[in-house]
Amino acid sequence: MKNIVCKFGGSSLASSDNIKLVSHIILSKRRKYVVVSAPGKRWRDDIKITDALINCYNKAIENKPFDTTFDFVKNRFYEIVEGLNIDLDLSIIFHDIYAHLHSRPQYDYIVSRGEYINALILSKYLNYNFIDAKDFIIFGDNGVDIEESKSRLNSLIHNDCNYVFPGFYGSDREGNIKTFSRGGSDITG
């Protein structure tokens, strides 16, 4: 039997209620491999998490205050965690992102954190294993090195386990986060 990879975009993961619906689909279909995007819009005039993170990055490199936008990002994730009633402390992650924004903001790292955190949340909620995309999606000189990426992924997974992976990014051979273009979570899947 072939393994099927599920990929869920930002709108389907925009809130705890949406994540509960997605989780029901995953569990009822017994899906083992799940790729997720960052939370998208909850309503028409809402802000996608990735757009908010880009805004934080742009303000940081211009030495402008970004605390209000960063608080928006944190609060969205805290609302999701609370709505799912899971025990997941994100404070260290947010501290690291905030420090990164203040010291040496790197675009790919900052904008990938929405997928990273959302994958952590979903893996905790489903009781699935989390594997960071930076550990198996490897960018070479001409884009993703498919063979190396497959080899790394195969060394990380076990057939009797379930996994959640963040989409949209991987790493270069030096370990630096590297993103796909917007919509790149589909490539991860």
Secondary structure, DSSP 8 states (H G I E B T S, - for coil): ----EEEE-TGGGSSHHHHHHHHHHHHHTT--EEEE-----SSTT---HHHHHHHHHHHHHTT---HHHHHHHHHHHHHHHHHHT-----HHHHHHHHHHHHH---HHHHHHHHHHHHHHHHHHHHT-EE--GGGT-EEETTEE-HHHHHHHHHHH--TT--EEEE-SEEEETTS-EEE-STTTHHHH-
